[in-house]
Amino acid sequence: MKRLLRWILPAISLLAAIVVILPFVLSGDVYKEQITQAAQRATGRVLAIDGDLSVSFWPTLGVVANKVRFANAAGSTTPDMVTMDQLVVGAELFPLFSGVLNVTEIKLVKPVINLEVDQQGRANWQFSPQAATSAAGKPAPATAEGNFSFRHVEVSGATVTFSNAQTGASQRVDAVNATIKMPGLDEPMSVAGDLTWNNEGLHVVADVANPRAMARGSKSGLTAVLEGGLVNASFKGDVTAGQPVGAIDIKAVSARKLATWLGLATSPGAGFGAMTLSGEVATSANKIALKGANFSVDAVNGSGEIEVS
């Protein structure tokens, strides 16, 4: 036991010393430049840190940036695509001492994320990264979305807005708390979290087979599960340019309440209570079709094909 303590006590002392000394020996300005330059290279846009940037040891080892802004695409209705109270970038310990930031995790605290599609159908989440320099000193071609990964991203207290100038559609989602894992743009991405939409709390779990393809509007596999007090739903299939094709399963405590929540007009009266709906869905710009549908509302059951224009 004494021999074990000889090893444990010095280790604890060293750890305590690192905790005390680390914020003083490492300059935040070194990492501020690395973070902003990396964002510029990956997206072609400016990431501004208006507040302080410091090195932290607890609860996350890395750097903490306050009052962060990420520029929007040219011609967007808002100057910033993302603003947040705090950005925490977790990093490996020993590279920090040489001024190198090897990211292990990212935390976004109270971000406001503005997603837009303009009149020409261009989305503001499509980036134009700066070309890298090849070994021969010539610019190397860059992909439309860059090449980056997220081992672990945590979002807390987020607000997400969406507007489409072509269709006039707009949505707002509040109180988003989620974790995201994306090993690479061409590898599966997983998302799990909670949010509030139209005053209804929801838990969402989703897996995207190819994030790069989905960002480009190409086909990507998607599995999603939504759980709430009003409705539970699942989807498994593909998404192309925002249009899903695959199997859906929906269970609602009340068809009437579900319609009202979705903004659909219903006639007054009784009925339209518990509802189930399943089948193969296919959507286009102006139509939703459901093949092999099985549905029930109250005591009424049916099957067949459903099409809504």
C-alpha positions in Angstrom: 0.0 0.0 0.0 2.8 2.4 0.9 4.5 1.6 -2.5 1.2 2.4 -4.3 0.9 5.7 -2.4 4.4 6.7 -3.5 3.1 6.7 -7.1 -0.4 8.1 -6.5 0.6 11.1 -4.4 3.1 12.5 -6.8 0.7 12.0 -9.7 -2.0 13.9 -7.8 0.4 16.6 -7.0 1.5 16.9 -10.7 -2.1 17.0 -11.8 -2.9 19.7 -9.3 0.1 21.7 -10.4 -1.1 21.5 -14.0 -4.5 22.7 -13.1 -3.1 25.7 -11.3 -0.3 26.6 -13.8 -1.9 25.8 -17.1 -4.1 28.9 -17.5 -1.1 31.2 -16.8 1.6 29.6 -19.0 -0.6 29.3 -22.1 -1.7 32.4 -24.1 -5.2 32.4 -25.4 -4.2 34.6 -28.3 -2.2 31.7 -29.9 -5.3 29.5 -30.1 -7.6 32.4 -31.1 -5.7 32.7 -34.3 -5.6 29.0 -34.9 -9.4 28.7 -34.4 -10.3 31.6 -36.6 -7.9 30.6 -39.4 -9.1 27.0 -39.4 -12.7 28.2 -39.7 -11.7 30.5 -42.6 -10.0 27.7 -44.4 -12.8 25.2 -43.9 -15.7 27.5 -44.8 -14.4 30.6 -46.5 -16.1 32.7 -43.9 -15.1 34.8 -40.9 -15.3 33.4 -37.4 -15.0 36.3 -35.0 -14.3 36.0 -31.2 -15.5 39.3 -29.7 -14.9 38.3 -26.0 -12.1 36.8 -24.1 -10.4 33.5 -25.0 -8.7 31.5 -22.3 -7.3 28.1 -21.6 -9.4 25.9 -19.3 -8.7 22.7 -17.5 -12.1 22.0 -16.0 -14.7 20.8 -16.9 -13.2 20.6 -20.3 -9.5 20.7 -21.2 -8.9 23.2 -24.0 -9.9 26.8 -24.8 -13.0 28.8 -24.0 -14.1 31.6 -26.3 -16.8 34.1 -25.3 -19.1 36.0 -27.6 -18.5 34.2 -30.9 -19.9 35.1 -34.3 -19.8 33.1 -37.6 -20.5 35.1 -40.7 -23.5 34.4 -43.0 -23.4 33.9 -46.7 -23.4 36.9 -48.9 -26.9 38.3 -49.5 -28.4 36.6 -46.4 -31.1 38.5 -44.4 -28.9 38.4 -41.2 -25.2 39.3 -41.0 -24.3 36.2 -38.9 -25.3 32.6 -39.5 -24.4 31.7 -35.9 -23.9 33.6 -32.8 -23.3 32.1 -29.3 -22.5 33.1 -25.8 -19.6 30.7 -25.5 -17.6 28.2 -27.6 -15.6 25.5 -25.8 -13.0 23.7 -27.8 -11.7 20.6 -26.0 -8.1 19.6 -26.9 -5.4 17.1 -26.2 -3.2 18.2 -23.3 0.5 18.0 -24.3 0.2 19.6 -27.8 -1.2 22.7 -26.0 2.1 23.4 -24.4 3.7 23.8 -27.9 0.8 26.0 -29.1 -0.9 23.3 -31.1 -4.7 22.8 -30.8 -5.7 19.2 -31.5 -9.5 19.3 -31.1 -11.3 16.4 -29.3 -14.7 18.0 -28.7 -16.7 21.2 -29.2 -19.4 22.7 -27.0 -21.7 25.5 -28.2 -23.4 27.4 -25.4 -26.7 29.2 -26.2 -26.1 29.4 -30.0 -28.6 31.1 -32.3 -28.4 29.4 -35.7 -30.0 31.0 -38.7 -30.6 28.7 -41.7 -31.7 30.3 -45.0 -32.4 29.4 -48.6 -32.3 32.4 -50.9 -34.4 33.2 -54.1 -32.0 31.2 -56.2 -32.3 28.1 -54.0 -28.8 28.5 -52.4 -28.5 27.4 -48.8 -26.3 29.4 -46.4 -24.9 26.1 -45.0 -23.1 25.4 -48.2 -19.5 26.7 -47.8 -16.7 27.8 -50.1 -13.5 26.7 -48.3 -10.2 28.4 -49.2 -7.9 26.3 -51.5 -5.1 24.6 -49.7 -1.5 24.7 -51.0 -0.1 21.5 -52.4 3.5 20.2 -51.9 4.5 21.8 -55.3 3.3 25.2 -54.0 0.2 25.2 -56.2 -3.3 25.7 -54.9 -5.0 22.3 -54.3 -8.7 21.9 -55.2 -11.1 22.2 -52.3 -14.4 20.5 -52.0 -17.6 22.5 -51.6 -17.9 21.7 -47.9 -14.3 21.3 -46.9 -13.1 18.2 -45.0 -13.7 18.3 -41.3 -15.0 16.0 -38.5 -16.6 16.3 -35.1 -15.7 13.6 -32.7 -18.1 15.0 -30.1 -20.2 18.2 -30.4 -22.5 19.3 -27.6 -25.1 22.0 -28.1 -26.9 23.6 -25.1 -29.8 26.1 -25.1 -29.8 26.6 -28.9 -32.4 28.4 -31.0 -32.6 27.4 -34.7 -34.5 29.5 -37.3 -35.2 28.5 -40.9 -36.5 30.6 -43.8 -36.9 29.8 -47.5 -37.2 32.9 -49.7 -38.4 30.7 -52.6 -41.4 29.3 -50.8 -41.9 31.8 -48.0 -41.7 29.0 -45.4 -40.2 29.8 -42.0 -39.8 27.8 -38.8 -38.3 28.3 -35.3 -37.1 25.6 -32.9 -36.2 26.5 -29.3 -34.4 25.0 -26.3 -32.3 22.6 -28.4 -29.9 20.5 -26.4 -28.1 17.9 -28.5 -25.0 15.8 -29.0 -23.5 15.3 -32.5 -20.9 12.9 -33.6 -19.5 13.0 -37.2 -16.1 11.2 -37.8 -16.0 12.8 -41.3 -18.2 14.3 -44.0 -18.3 11.0 -45.8 -19.0 8.9 -42.7 -22.2 8.4 -40.8 -23.3 11.2 -38.5 -25.4 10.7 -35.3 -27.5 13.3 -33.6 -29.5 12.9 -30.3 -31.2 15.6 -28.3 -34.3 17.5 -27.1 -36.0 20.5 -28.5 -39.2 22.6 -28.4 -41.3 23.2 -31.5 -44.7 24.9 -31.4 -44.6 24.7 -27.6 -44.3 20.9 -27.8 -41.3 19.2 -26.2 -39.7 16.5 -28.4 -36.8 14.0 -28.2 -35.1 13.3 -31.5 -32.5 10.7 -32.5 -31.2 10.6 -36.1 -28.5 8.9 -38.1 -27.3 10.4 -41.4 -25.4 8.0 -43.7 -23.5 10.6 -45.7 -23.5 14.2 -44.4 -21.7 15.5 -47.5 -24.3 14.1 -49.8 -27.1 15.5 -47.8 -25.5 19.0 -47.7 -25.2 18.9 -51.5 -28.8 17.8 -51.9 -27.7 14.3 -53.1 -29.2 11.1 -51.8 -28.3 10.0 -48.3 -29.7 7.4 -46.0 -31.6 8.7 -43.0 -33.0 7.0 -39.9 -34.9 9.2 -37.4 -37.0 8.7 -34.3 -39.2 11.4 -32.8 -40.8 11.1 -29.4 -43.2 13.5 -27.6 -46.3 13.8 -25.5 -48.5 14.3 -28.6 -46.8 12.2 -31.2 -44.3 9.4 -31.7 -42.9 8.9 -35.2 -40.1 7.1 -37.0 -38.6 7.2 -40.5 -36.1 5.0 -42.3 -35.1 5.6 -45.9 -33.4 8.1 -48.1 -33.4 11.9 -48.4 -32.7 13.8 -51.7 -32.7 17.6 -51.8 -34.8 17.6 -48.6 -37.4 15.1 -50.0 -37.7 11.9 -48.0 -38.5 8.5 -49.5 -38.9 5.5 -47.1 -40.9 3.9 -44.4 -42.8 6.0 -41.8 -44.7 5.0 -38.7 -46.7 7.6 -36.8 -48.7 7.3 -33.5 -50.6 10.3 -32.1 -52.8 10.6 -29.1 -55.2 12.8 -31.1 -55.5 13.3 -34.8 -57.3 16.6 -34.2 -54.6 17.9 -31.8 -51.8 16.7 -34.2 -53.4 18.6 -37.1 -53.7 21.8 -35.0 -50.1 21.5 -33.9 -49.0 21.2 -37.5 -51.0 24.3 -38.4 -53.7 22.5 -40.3 -57.4 23.7 -40.1 -59.9 21.2 -38.6 -63.7 21.4 -38.4 -65.2 21.8 -35.0 -66.8 18.7 -33.3 -66.0 15.5 -31.6 -63.9 12.6 -33.0 -60.5 12.4 -34.6 -58.9 11.0 -31.5 -56.1 8.4 -31.3 -54.4 7.8 -34.6 -51.9 5.5 -36.2 -50.4 5.7 -39.7 -47.7 3.7 -41.5 -46.5 3.0 -45.0 -44.0 4.0 -47.6 -43.8 7.7 -48.1 -42.6 9.7 -51.1 -42.6 13.5 -51.3 -42.0 16.1 -54.0 -42.3 19.9 -54.1 -46.1 19.8 -54.1 -47.2 16.3 -53.2 -47.0 13.7 -50.5 -47.8 10.1 -51.4 -48.1 7.1 -49.1 -48.1 3.6 -50.5 -49.2 0.5 -48.7 -50.7 2.7 -46.0 -52.3 1.3 -42.9 -54.2 3.8 -40.7 -56.6 4.0 -37.9 -58.5 6.9 -36.3 -60.7 6.3 -33.4 -62.5 3.0 -34.2 -62.0 3.3 -38.0 -59.3 1.2 -39.7 -58.2 1.3 -43.3 -55.5 0.5 -45.8 -54.6 1.6 -49.3 -52.8 4.6 -50.9 -53.0 8.2 -49.8 -51.9 11.2 -51.8 -52.0 14.8 -50.6 -51.3 17.8 -52.9 
